[in-house]
Amino acid sequence: MRLEHSPSSDAAYVSVVDEIPDGAVDHTENVSRGRQYERGIDYDARGAILGYEFLNVSRGVDLSDLPHRDELAELFERQSIRVFAS
């Protein structure tokens, strides 16, 4: 897994695979906990997870109910990004 964090856009993307080729994302599932989009999971056509998108990262990231939660938490904590998980 690889974390890309953009403080200027207050967003982060975690790639689950080494490289995501152009056009590989079949769909993005909105898994935000509230009404505003803050996190999504990108899937390929077979339903495999390619990556995770997080917005408003400066407030912390909510990892509740996400696959790979432990690995995601470790990546964000290494970058000193606050993690919420229940």
Helices and strands as residue ranges (DSSP letters): E 2-6, E 11-15, E 27-30, E 39-43, E 49-55, G 57-59, E 61-62, H 69-78, E 83-84
